Amino acid sequence: MIGRVVLLVAVLATGCLDQLAPEQSEPLRPLCVDEDSDPDTDVSFADDIQPLFDRPDLGCADCHTPGGVQPIGLRVSGLNLSSYAALLRGGDQSGADIVLAGRPCESVLVQKVGQAPPFGARMPLDGPPFLAERELQQLSDWIAEGADDD
């Protein structure tokens, strides 16, 4: 033990501590970007986003709609994914921050279905499966484009 302390003091005294630090590199990609990844392709709520919520294997509609098989997500969180208007009302915790038009990175919806939500569990709660990377990007792009009801 004394030998380790002496070694640490010697390292600190010689200024070599930087040599012991792990090598770090830049992230391979940013965690979130508020820009549309493909400005030439419009994302539609009705054609692209609502069908994601309605996919049986994800179970979003099973938990977060009044007619869901087990609407526990609706009862616990208050988040209803049955329509555009219901989605924008948000849940008990998220409120209107569920979808912030033009700001997908700050939108609770994107955070909760992403790989590392800043709070609570990743959705769907009983996943996998989770949204694929392409689907996550589509959701983010829809919000970046203004989160229109189209």
C-alpha positions as CSV (number, residue, x, y, z in Angstrom):
1,M,0.0,0.0,0.0
2,I,2.8,2.4,0.9
3,G,4.5,1.6,-2.4
4,R,1.4,2.6,-4.3
5,V,1.1,5.9,-2.4
6,V,4.8,6.7,-3.1
7,L,4.3,5.9,-6.8
8,L,1.2,8.1,-7.0
9,V,3.1,11.0,-5.3
10,A,6.0,10.5,-7.7
11,V,3.7,10.6,-10.7
12,L,1.9,13.7,-9.4
13,A,5.2,15.4,-8.6
14,T,6.6,14.8,-12.1
15,G,3.5,16.0,-13.9
16,C,3.0,12.6,-15.7
17,L,-0.6,12.2,-14.6
18,D,-1.7,13.2,-18.1
19,Q,0.0,10.1,-19.5
20,L,-2.1,7.9,-17.3
21,A,-5.4,9.3,-18.5
22,P,-7.3,7.1,-21.0
23,E,-7.2,8.1,-24.6
24,Q,-10.5,9.7,-25.7
25,S,-11.8,10.4,-29.1
26,E,-14.6,12.4,-30.5
27,P,-18.1,10.7,-30.6
28,L,-18.7,8.8,-33.8
29,R,-22.0,10.7,-34.2
30,P,-23.9,13.3,-32.2
31,L,-26.5,11.9,-29.8
32,C,-29.2,14.1,-31.3
33,V,-29.4,16.7,-34.0
34,D,-32.3,19.1,-34.4
35,E,-32.0,19.1,-38.2
36,D,-34.0,17.1,-40.8
37,S,-31.6,14.4,-42.1
38,D,-33.3,14.4,-45.5
39,P,-34.8,17.8,-46.4
40,D,-35.9,16.5,-49.8
41,T,-38.2,13.9,-48.2
42,D,-41.3,15.0,-46.2
43,V,-42.4,12.9,-43.3
44,S,-46.2,12.6,-42.8
45,F,-47.8,12.1,-39.4
46,A,-50.7,10.1,-41.0
47,D,-48.6,8.0,-43.4
48,D,-45.3,7.6,-41.4
49,I,-45.7,8.4,-37.7
50,Q,-49.1,7.1,-36.6
51,P,-48.3,3.7,-38.3
52,L,-45.3,3.4,-36.0
53,F,-47.5,3.9,-32.9
54,D,-50.0,1.4,-34.3
55,R,-47.4,-1.4,-35.0
56,P,-48.5,-4.5,-33.1
57,D,-45.0,-5.6,-32.3
58,L,-44.1,-2.4,-30.5
59,G,-47.3,-2.2,-28.5
60,C,-47.5,1.6,-28.3
61,A,-51.2,1.5,-29.1
62,D,-51.8,-1.4,-26.7
63,C,-50.6,0.7,-23.8
64,H,-51.3,4.3,-24.8
65,T,-54.7,4.4,-26.4
66,P,-58.2,4.1,-24.8
67,G,-59.0,1.0,-26.8
68,G,-55.6,-0.6,-26.2
69,V,-55.3,-4.2,-25.0
70,Q,-53.8,-3.1,-21.7
71,P,-53.9,0.7,-21.6
72,I,-51.7,0.9,-18.6
73,G,-49.4,3.5,-20.2
74,L,-52.5,5.7,-20.8
75,R,-53.6,5.3,-17.2
76,V,-50.2,5.8,-15.6
77,S,-48.7,8.5,-17.8
78,G,-51.8,10.1,-19.4
79,L,-50.1,9.9,-22.8
80,N,-52.6,9.0,-25.5
81,L,-51.2,8.1,-28.9
82,S,-54.5,7.5,-30.7
83,S,-54.5,10.7,-32.7
84,Y,-52.4,13.7,-33.6
85,A,-54.4,16.0,-31.2
86,A,-54.1,13.5,-28.4
87,L,-50.4,13.2,-28.9
88,L,-49.8,16.9,-28.8
89,R,-51.6,17.2,-25.5
90,G,-48.9,15.0,-24.0
91,G,-49.0,13.1,-20.8
92,D,-49.2,14.0,-17.2
93,Q,-45.4,14.5,-16.9
94,S,-44.5,15.7,-20.4
95,G,-47.4,18.0,-21.2
96,A,-46.8,20.0,-24.3
97,D,-43.1,19.1,-24.2
98,I,-43.9,15.7,-25.7
99,V,-43.4,17.2,-29.2
100,L,-41.6,20.5,-29.6
101,A,-42.0,21.4,-33.3
102,G,-38.6,22.0,-34.9
103,R,-36.8,20.7,-31.8
104,P,-36.7,16.9,-31.8
105,C,-33.8,16.7,-29.3
106,E,-35.8,18.5,-26.6
107,S,-39.0,16.6,-27.4
108,V,-39.9,14.1,-24.7
109,L,-41.2,11.6,-27.3
110,V,-37.9,11.4,-29.1
111,Q,-36.1,11.1,-25.7
112,K,-38.3,8.3,-24.4
113,V,-38.0,6.1,-27.5
114,G,-34.3,6.7,-27.9
115,Q,-31.5,4.5,-26.7
116,A,-30.8,6.4,-23.5
117,P,-33.8,8.4,-22.2
118,P,-32.8,11.1,-19.6
119,F,-35.5,9.9,-17.2
120,G,-37.6,6.8,-16.7
121,A,-37.5,3.7,-18.9
122,R,-37.0,3.5,-22.6
123,M,-40.3,2.9,-24.5
124,P,-41.8,0.5,-25.2
125,L,-41.5,-0.6,-21.7
126,D,-41.6,-4.3,-22.5
127,G,-39.2,-3.9,-25.5
128,P,-37.3,-5.1,-27.4
129,P,-38.3,-4.6,-30.1
130,F,-37.7,-0.9,-30.0
131,L,-37.9,1.5,-32.9
132,A,-35.2,0.8,-35.5
133,E,-32.6,3.5,-36.1
134,R,-34.3,4.4,-39.4
135,E,-37.7,4.8,-37.5
136,L,-36.1,6.9,-34.8
137,Q,-34.6,9.2,-37.5
138,Q,-38.0,9.4,-39.2
139,L,-39.7,10.5,-36.0
140,S,-37.0,13.0,-35.4
141,D,-37.2,14.3,-38.9
142,W,-41.0,14.7,-38.6
143,I,-40.5,16.9,-35.5
144,A,-37.6,18.8,-37.2
145,E,-39.9,19.5,-40.1
146,G,-42.4,21.2,-37.8
147,A,-44.5,18.2,-36.5
148,D,-47.4,19.0,-38.8
149,D,-50.6,17.0,-38.9
150,D,-50.4,15.9,-42.5
